[in-house]
């Protein structure tokens, strides 16, 4: 399968300095922390690449390798290898393609985000169809970028996702705005049909019920997330510190049983509150 970029790093387990092989045939450099572990010592962000195109993986490795705070710890060529690779390499961020031969990136993201303490997922693909965007974000992906995104933006996106921030390419953001302001897909994410309005109403009702249990302040933060505001923008608008904003976002995720702020924003849009 795919081979990890050769890097040397401190290991928390046995086999320091030796290569170890994970299930699915991928190779790791050095040791790794426990699956789903925190960012490596020194603030290094550990990244796993998932793409069936070896040239794309090589290009991403070069792009990310130029940043001192990013380290590619593993590469796999199919979504079916993601679980074993995450267990072996403990990435902080998984950079995930959508179209792969056996298990696509959407299914892999859904499975990964259901696991305990999963890494963040940043989808990077050539496909920006509405159903792909919505399914990836609803599954728990923290970002969605197109492969024509400039290298510097990809590096920044990985950092943002690792820090718990959402990141979307401008094209994807425009699609979400159109989704939020238009008739919208039905509950399954398909284009509107004769019964599409009923599906949209059902989705709106479910979203409103979920949001009904929020306090007034939590609701204000949720609405700001729905408008796409950053923590700093929410801080300025609601007259609270950035640390307090982060605490509210964490509280929202726990109370709403969601994975990230993008899902909060989608829920607010489903409820037609912004």
N, C-alpha and C positions, 0 to 999 in steps of 0.2 A: 504494500500500500504506500502511503505517503511517508516521507522522512522529515523529521524535525530539523529545523535550522540548527546547526551546531553551535551551541552556546554553553558556557560554563556557569553554573550557579550553585549556591549553597543548597544542600538538601537537608530536610528534617528527618529523613529516614535512612535506611541502610543503602549501601551502594553509592556513596558519594563519589562523583567523578566518573562513574560507570554508566553506560547507556543501559536502559531498561526497556523491554518491549511490552506494549500493551496489547490487549485483545483486539483483533481486527488487523493486526500486522503493522500498526504504526509504531514509530520509534521515538522515544523521548530522550532529550539531552539532560544529563544530570539527574538529580532526584526531584521529587515534588512533594508539596504539602498535601494534606488530606483533601479529598474531593470537596469542591465548593469552598475552599479555604480563602482566607483574606489575601489581599495584595502582599506580594513578597516584601521582605525587609528592604528598607531603603526606598520605599514608595514605587517599586517597579510593578507595572501592570502586566500580568501574564495573559497572553492572548493565544487562543486556539483558532486555527484557520480551517474552515470546512468548505471545500469547493472541489468539484470533480475535474477542473481544468488545472493541470500542473503548472502551466505558464502563469495563470492568474495567481496561484498560491505563491509562486516564486516572486512575482511582482509585488504582492502584498508584503511578503517577507522583507523585501528590499525597502519598501516604503516605511514599514513599522520599525525595521532595524535601524533606521537612521535617527530614531528618537531615543534618547538615553533612558527615558522612563518607561519604555515599552519593550517587551520581550516576547517573541513568538516561541512558545514552549511545545507546540505540537501542530501537526497538520493531518487531516483525514480527507478522503475523497468522496465520502458518502454519508448521508444522515444516519444510516444504520450503525456507523462507527462512533457516533458522537458520545453516547453514554459511557462507553469504555474509555474513550479518550479523556473525557472530563474526569472520570475516576482516577485515571493514571496521572494526568498532568495538572489538575487543579487550576484551571484558568480562571481569571477574573472576568474576562470577556470572551465570548465566542463570536467570531466573525463568520456569519453563515450565509451561504448561497441558497437560492430557492430550488432551481432545477438541478437535480442529481439523479443518477440512473435507477437506484433501488428505493431509497427512502429520501423524499425531498426535504428541503430545509424547513418547510412549514410544519410537517409532521414531527420532525426532529425537535423543533422549537417547542411545540406543544408538549411533547414527552419530557423534554429537559426541564421546562419550567414547572412541571408537576413534581419533580424530585425535591427532596429536602435541601435547603440552602443552595439553590442553583446559581451558576454564574449568570452575568448579564448577557443578553443576546443582541447583537447588532447585525441586522440583515443587510447584505450588500449584494445587489443583483442587477441584471439588465432588465428585469421585468417589473413594471410599476402598475400593473393592472389593479383596479380597485379591489377585487376579491383577494389578491395577494397581500396588498397593504393591510387591509382590515383584518384578515385572518392572522397575519403575523403579529400585529399589534394587540389583537384580542388574546392571542396565545401567550403574550407576555414579553414580546421583543421590546427592547428599550429604544430601538431606533431602526430606521429604514432608509438606506442610501442607495443611489444608483451607482453603477460601476464607472460612470463617466465623472464621478465626483473627483475634484482635484486632490492629489495626494495629501497636501497639508490639511484639507478639510477632513479626510479620512482619519488622520492622526488625531485631530481635535475631537472628532466624534468618538473615537475609542476612549479618550480621556474623559469626555463628558459622561458617557455611559458608565464607565467604571466608577465615576463619582456619584452615580445615581440620578443623573440628569437625562432627559429624553433628547433625542436628536433625530430630525427628519430633514431630508433634502427638500429644497424649495418646491420641486415638482410634486413630491409626495404631500407636502403641506397643502398645496393647491387642491389636490384631489380630496383631502380630508375636509377642507373648507367646502368644496362642492358637495361632498357627502352630507355634511352637517346642515347645509342650507337648502339642499334639494329634497326631492321626495324620498331619496335614500333607498338602499336595498332592503329586501325582506330580512327576516330574522336569521336566515341561513347565509346572508351575505350575497345573494344572487341579485341580478337586476330586477327592478320593479315589475310585477306582473299584475294581472287583474285583481289579485288578492293582496297586492303589495302594501296598500294602505293599512289593511288590517294587521299585517305583520309589523309595520312601522308603529302602529298604535300599541300593539302588544309589547314591543321593545321599549317604547316610551314609558308605559305603565310600570314595567319591571324596573327600569332605571329610577323612576320617581320613588318607588317603594324602597329601593336601596338607599337613596339619598335622604329619605325622610328621617332617618335616625341621627342625622348629623346635627351638631350644635350650630348656632348662627355663625360663629367664627369659622368652624370647620367648613361650613357651606360656602362662606366667602372665599376661602382658600381653594376649595374645589372648583368654584366658578372661575377663579383666576387661572387655574390649571387648564380649564376648558378653553380659555381664551389664548392659551399658549404662552402664558407669562413665565419668565424665569424666576428663580428664588429671589434675586435682587429686585426684580420688578414688583413682585408680590410684597416684598419687604417695604418698598417705598409707597406702594398704594395703600397698604393696610397698616402702616405705621408700626411695624414690628421688626425685630432683628432678623437677620438671615438665619441665625441658629433657631429662632422660634419658628420661622417658616418651615425649616427642615423638620422640626419636631411635629408640626401640624401635618406635613405631608406623610411622615411615618405613621402618625395616628390615623390618618385617612386610609392608608393602605391596609392597616390592620383591621380597622372597623369595617371597611368595605370588602375585605378579603380579596384584594387585588395585588398584582405583582409590582406595578410601577406607575408613575405619574401619567404616562400615556394612556393607560387603561382608565384612570380617573377622568382624563379629558374626554375619552370616548363615551364614558358613562354619562357625563354632563351633556355631551352632544346628543346622546340617545334620549335623554330626558327633555331635550329641546329647551334648555335653560340659557344657552348662549347662541 
